[in-house]
Amino acid sequence: MAERKRPKWPSTKFLRRRKTENDDQQPYLGFGWELDYFEFLQKRDGGIPQLDAFPIHYEGRKRAARVRSFYGRQALCNSVVVHWDSLPRGCLPIGDVEIDGDDFDSPTLLTFRWGEHFNKIFFWDNPHDIGPLDPEDPSRLIRVANSLPNFLRSLKNYDELYYRTFIELNTTPLELPTIMEALRDCGVEEFSDADYTKGKNCTTWSATWQEYYAQISVGHSVKKLGDVAVVSSVAKASRCFLAIDACHWDQASALRAVKKALKNVPAFKGAKKAGQTAAQREPYWRD
């Protein structure tokens, strides 16, 4: 059999570098150099990639996902034991994934050791405690890359997917409770633990001009909808902003939802976009 051509690996940086163990490069858990993941384990024993985000169509809509970690040897063994009865045939779990606004499911990254999906990377929907699962059910598999190197190459900074839009309110902080109450009445909740408002695909929160200026001027601006210098002319404690957090593909619908909720609120009259920046939210597993 001809030797497999080695893939070209991207120079992916990891936040927590783990020292690989010298195991004489012997096959591991029944797989060896034919699998990209085996070569990955020779280069590093798992870890958290610095660029960790990727878009995925999940539960009927486009979502932002983040790689929590890639498994090292020990974590791989543990995951195989835990999921043995439900793993699709011929696959290996290689990492954990987090989906924005989904605290129930525990998605996993898989790669296949043989067959038509050999070396491809899949997102595996792995719900908790809802009864027996069919390991051959294809509806639980979503292909995200043709190979592990390609998947690593496709990962992005979370800031490239998740935006924060600031709307300057032509009112005082005294009117903010009225605005936030109107949003809640229409199902648009305030920012809470990075969760989406159910059905609205966004979260909102109020901000002072100091918070706005600090975030829009730190170099992470996605799109400046107005001159940042305008802040100097309105830099008074009486001015305030409404921040809307959403994936960039949900921004338009999020803005429409907010405007619809506040169209009859006098305090929202004269509101205008002030700027747009990255949401700048670090996940808890990086603490």
Backbone torsions as a table, in degrees:
resi	resn	phi	psi	omega
1	MET	NA	132.0	-179.9
2	ALA	-65.5	144.1	-179.9
3	GLU	-68.5	138.1	-179.3
4	ARG	-65.8	137.7	176.2
5	LYS	-72.4	125.0	-177.7
6	ARG	-68.9	138.0	179.3
7	PRO	-74.8	159.5	175.1
8	LYS	-91.2	118.9	-176.0
9	TRP	-90.8	139.9	176.3
10	PRO	-74.2	160.9	-179.9
11	SER	-86.9	59.7	-178.8
12	THR	-69.0	131.3	177.6
13	LYS	-93.4	143.5	179.7
14	PHE	-118.0	143.6	-178.1
15	LEU	-72.9	-36.6	-179.2
16	ARG	-123.1	103.7	-177.5
17	ARG	-83.7	130.1	178.9
18	ARG	-111.0	138.7	179.6
19	LYS	-75.6	126.0	179.2
20	THR	-76.1	145.1	179.8
21	GLU	-86.9	146.6	178.5
22	ASN	-82.5	101.7	-179.4
23	ASP	-115.3	22.3	179.0
24	ASP	60.4	20.0	176.1
25	GLN	55.5	38.5	179.5
26	GLN	-83.8	152.9	176.3
27	PRO	-53.2	148.9	-171.9
28	TYR	-133.0	126.1	-178.6
29	LEU	51.8	36.0	175.7
30	GLY	86.7	4.6	176.8
31	PHE	-131.9	156.5	-177.7
32	GLY	-139.4	-142.0	-172.3
33	TRP	-64.2	-15.7	178.6
34	GLU	-67.0	-17.6	-177.0
35	LEU	-104.6	131.5	178.8
36	ASP	-57.0	-37.3	-176.8
37	TYR	-64.6	-32.0	176.4
38	PHE	-63.7	-43.7	178.0
39	GLU	-64.4	-36.6	176.5
40	PHE	-60.5	-41.5	179.0
41	LEU	-66.7	-28.7	176.2
42	GLN	-72.0	-31.2	-179.4
43	LYS	-79.5	-39.6	179.1
44	ARG	-158.3	149.8	-177.0
45	ASP	-92.7	65.6	-179.1
46	GLY	76.2	-168.5	178.1
47	GLY	137.5	179.7	-178.5
48	ILE	-106.2	117.6	-179.9
49	PRO	-72.4	144.2	178.8
50	GLN	-65.4	-44.4	171.0
51	LEU	-92.3	117.4	-168.7
52	ASP	-129.2	0.2	-170.6
53	ALA	-103.7	148.6	174.8
54	PHE	-155.8	147.0	177.4
55	PRO	-81.6	149.6	179.4
56	ILE	-152.3	143.1	174.5
57	HIS	-85.8	113.2	-172.1
58	TYR	-141.4	129.4	-179.8
59	GLU	55.0	43.2	172.1
60	GLY	85.9	1.3	177.9
61	ARG	-152.6	165.4	179.9
62	LYS	-76.1	132.4	-177.6
63	ARG	-130.4	165.4	173.1
64	ALA	-101.2	129.2	179.1
65	ALA	-120.4	155.2	178.9
66	ARG	-133.9	139.0	175.3
67	VAL	-78.9	116.3	178.1
68	ARG	-74.1	-41.0	177.6
69	SER	-172.3	153.7	167.5
70	PHE	-96.0	140.9	-177.3
71	TYR	-72.0	140.3	165.0
72	GLY	-88.6	-171.6	-175.9
73	ARG	-59.5	-48.4	-176.2
74	GLN	-68.0	-43.1	179.0
75	ALA	-64.0	-34.8	176.8
76	LEU	-62.1	-47.4	178.8
77	CYS	-58.9	-44.9	-178.9
78	ASN	-61.8	-42.6	-177.9
79	SER	-68.0	-38.4	177.8
80	VAL	-61.5	-42.3	179.5
81	VAL	-64.3	-45.6	-176.6
82	VAL	-64.6	-41.5	-172.7
83	HIS	-103.4	14.2	-171.7
84	TRP	-54.2	-41.8	-174.9
85	ASP	-75.7	-15.7	-175.4
86	SER	-119.6	-4.9	179.7
87	LEU	-65.7	135.3	172.8
88	PRO	-58.5	145.6	-175.2
89	ARG	-61.4	132.9	175.2
90	GLY	84.1	9.5	-175.8
91	CYS	-112.9	165.7	174.7
92	LEU	-129.0	135.7	172.2
93	PRO	-77.7	131.1	-175.2
94	ILE	-123.0	-4.4	179.8
95	GLY	-177.3	164.6	177.6
96	ASP	-102.5	147.2	-178.7
97	VAL	-128.2	146.8	174.8
98	GLU	-117.8	134.4	177.2
99	ILE	-108.0	130.8	179.0
100	ASP	-56.3	130.2	175.2
101	GLY	75.9	10.6	-179.0
102	ASP	-124.9	99.9	-178.7
103	ASP	-97.5	2.2	-174.6
104	PHE	-98.2	-50.9	-176.5
105	ASP	-75.3	159.7	178.1
106	SER	-128.9	75.4	-176.8
107	PRO	-65.4	152.2	-177.7
108	THR	-133.8	149.3	172.0
109	LEU	-90.9	136.2	-179.7
110	LEU	-124.2	154.0	166.1
111	THR	-134.1	154.0	-175.8
112	PHE	-106.9	141.9	-176.9
113	ARG	-87.3	-17.8	-179.6
114	TRP	-158.3	178.4	175.0
115	GLY	81.6	-168.4	-174.8
116	GLU	-66.0	-20.5	-179.5
117	HIS	-100.9	17.1	-176.8
118	PHE	-52.4	125.1	176.3
119	ASN	70.3	-3.3	177.4
120	LYS	-76.5	158.4	-177.9
121	ILE	-110.4	130.3	-178.4
122	PHE	-125.3	149.1	169.7
123	PHE	-92.5	126.5	-175.7
124	TRP	-114.5	114.9	178.1
125	ASP	-75.6	114.6	-172.1
126	ASN	-125.7	77.4	-175.5
127	PRO	-67.0	152.3	-177.9
128	HIS	-88.0	133.3	162.5
129	ASP	50.5	48.2	177.2
130	ILE	-119.5	17.5	176.8
131	GLY	107.8	179.7	-178.0
132	PRO	-64.0	144.7	-178.3
133	LEU	-121.2	146.4	176.8
134	ASP	-85.7	113.0	-177.8
135	PRO	-65.0	-16.9	-179.6
136	GLU	-94.7	4.6	-177.6
137	ASP	-68.9	109.3	-176.4
138	PRO	-70.9	-17.0	-178.1
139	SER	-68.2	-16.0	-179.2
140	ARG	-89.9	-2.3	-178.0
141	LEU	-109.6	130.3	176.5
142	ILE	-126.9	117.2	-178.7
143	ARG	-73.7	131.7	-179.5
144	VAL	-116.0	-16.4	178.8
145	ALA	-165.9	155.4	178.8
146	ASN	-81.1	-13.1	178.9
147	SER	-161.8	162.9	178.3
148	LEU	-65.4	-43.3	176.0
149	PRO	-58.5	-40.6	178.8
150	ASN	-66.0	-36.3	178.0
151	PHE	-65.6	-45.5	177.6
152	LEU	-59.8	-38.8	-179.0
153	ARG	-67.6	-27.0	-176.4
154	SER	-86.3	-13.5	-176.9
155	LEU	-65.0	142.8	-176.2
156	LYS	-123.4	166.5	169.7
157	ASN	-70.0	137.0	-179.5
158	TYR	-56.4	-32.2	-179.9
159	ASP	-62.5	-21.4	178.7
160	GLU	-77.1	-15.9	-177.8
161	LEU	-106.1	-29.3	-170.3
162	TYR	-117.8	118.4	-174.8
163	TYR	-110.5	157.0	174.5
164	ARG	-124.4	117.5	179.5
165	THR	-103.4	128.8	178.4
166	PHE	-100.6	131.2	174.3
167	ILE	-113.7	121.3	178.4
168	GLU	-78.1	125.6	-178.1
169	LEU	-95.4	132.9	179.6
170	ASN	-87.0	60.7	-176.9
171	THR	-156.5	-175.2	179.7
172	THR	-110.2	164.0	178.4
173	PRO	-56.3	-22.6	179.8
174	LEU	-63.5	-25.5	-178.5
175	GLU	-91.0	-5.7	-177.3
176	LEU	-60.0	-41.9	178.1
177	PRO	-56.2	-36.1	178.8
178	THR	-65.1	-42.8	-179.6
179	ILE	-65.7	-47.5	-178.1
180	MET	-66.6	-34.1	177.5
181	GLU	-66.4	-40.2	178.2
182	ALA	-63.5	-38.1	177.7
183	LEU	-65.8	-44.5	179.5
184	ARG	-62.7	-38.8	179.7
185	ASP	-62.0	-27.8	179.9
186	CYS	-96.6	9.2	176.6
187	GLY	86.3	10.0	176.9
188	VAL	-100.9	102.8	-173.8
189	GLU	-84.1	166.0	176.0
190	GLU	-77.3	159.5	-179.2
191	PHE	-53.7	130.6	-179.9
192	SER	-154.5	109.7	174.1
193	ASP	54.0	35.5	175.9
194	ALA	62.1	17.4	179.5
195	ASP	-87.6	145.3	172.8
196	TYR	-71.1	149.4	165.2
197	THR	-70.0	128.3	-175.5
198	LYS	-59.8	124.5	176.9
199	GLY	84.7	-12.9	-178.5
200	LYS	-107.0	-17.5	176.8
201	ASN	59.7	32.7	178.2
202	CYS	-160.8	166.0	169.8
203	THR	-132.0	156.1	-179.6
204	THR	-130.8	155.8	174.4
205	TRP	-158.4	158.5	-179.5
206	SER	-94.5	150.7	-176.6
207	ALA	-141.3	148.4	173.6
208	THR	-82.4	167.7	178.7
209	TRP	-64.8	-30.3	178.8
210	GLN	-64.4	-42.2	179.2
211	GLU	-65.7	-41.8	178.9
212	TYR	-61.5	-50.2	-176.3
213	TYR	-64.1	-39.6	-179.2
214	ALA	-62.5	-38.3	-176.1
215	GLN	-83.7	-36.7	-175.0
216	ILE	-77.8	-13.1	-174.7
217	SER	-114.3	11.3	-176.9
218	VAL	-91.7	6.5	175.8
219	GLY	96.9	4.8	-179.9
220	HIS	-105.2	16.9	-174.5
221	SER	-63.9	130.3	176.2
222	VAL	-84.6	-47.4	-179.8
223	LYS	-155.5	119.4	178.9
224	LYS	-88.6	113.0	-177.3
225	LEU	-85.5	-7.7	177.9
226	GLY	-156.6	164.0	-179.1
227	ASP	-68.2	124.7	179.5
228	VAL	-59.3	-28.2	-178.6
229	ALA	-61.9	-19.1	-179.5
230	VAL	-62.3	-21.4	179.9
231	VAL	-60.7	-34.4	-177.4
232	SER	-62.0	-27.9	-178.8
233	SER	-86.3	-13.4	180.0
234	VAL	-122.4	14.7	-176.2
235	ALA	-75.2	72.4	178.8
236	LYS	-129.2	149.0	-177.9
237	ALA	-62.3	-16.2	-177.5
238	SER	-81.7	-11.1	-178.6
239	ARG	-93.6	148.5	-178.0
240	CYS	-147.3	167.9	-174.7
241	PHE	-135.3	157.2	171.7
242	LEU	-112.3	125.3	179.2
243	ALA	-103.4	135.4	179.4
244	ILE	-120.7	118.5	179.4
245	ASP	-102.3	128.4	178.1
246	ALA	-164.5	156.4	171.6
247	CYS	-60.1	150.6	-173.0
248	HIS	-61.3	-29.4	178.6
249	TRP	-76.9	-11.8	176.9
250	ASP	-102.9	-1.2	-174.0
251	GLN	-60.6	-45.0	-177.0
252	ALA	-61.7	-46.6	-179.8
253	SER	-68.1	-33.1	178.3
254	ALA	-65.7	-42.9	178.3
255	LEU	-63.1	-40.2	178.4
256	ARG	-63.7	-40.6	-179.6
257	ALA	-64.1	-40.8	-179.9
258	VAL	-67.9	-45.2	-179.8
259	LYS	-62.8	-39.7	178.8
260	LYS	-64.4	-40.0	-178.9
261	ALA	-67.9	-29.1	-173.0
262	LEU	-109.5	7.8	-173.4
263	LYS	-62.2	-27.7	-179.4
264	ASN	-103.3	11.2	179.3
265	VAL	-94.5	114.6	-177.8
266	PRO	-55.0	-35.2	-177.3
267	ALA	-66.6	-15.0	-179.6
268	PHE	-92.6	-8.1	-179.8
269	LYS	-62.4	135.0	178.6
270	GLY	81.7	5.0	178.2
271	ALA	-67.0	147.6	-178.8
272	LYS	-147.6	154.5	177.5
273	LYS	-66.1	135.4	179.6
274	ALA	-109.4	-31.4	-179.3
275	GLY	175.0	169.2	-179.3
276	GLN	-140.7	134.2	-177.7
277	THR	-143.4	176.4	175.5
278	ALA	-68.8	149.2	-177.9
279	ALA	-68.7	-24.4	174.1
280	GLN	56.3	54.4	179.9
281	ARG	-117.4	118.7	177.8
282	GLU	-90.0	136.5	179.4
283	PRO	-71.5	156.1	-175.7
284	TYR	-64.5	-26.3	-175.5
285	TRP	-77.3	-2.4	175.5
286	ARG	-97.5	-1.5	-179.1
287	ASP	-65.4	NA	NA
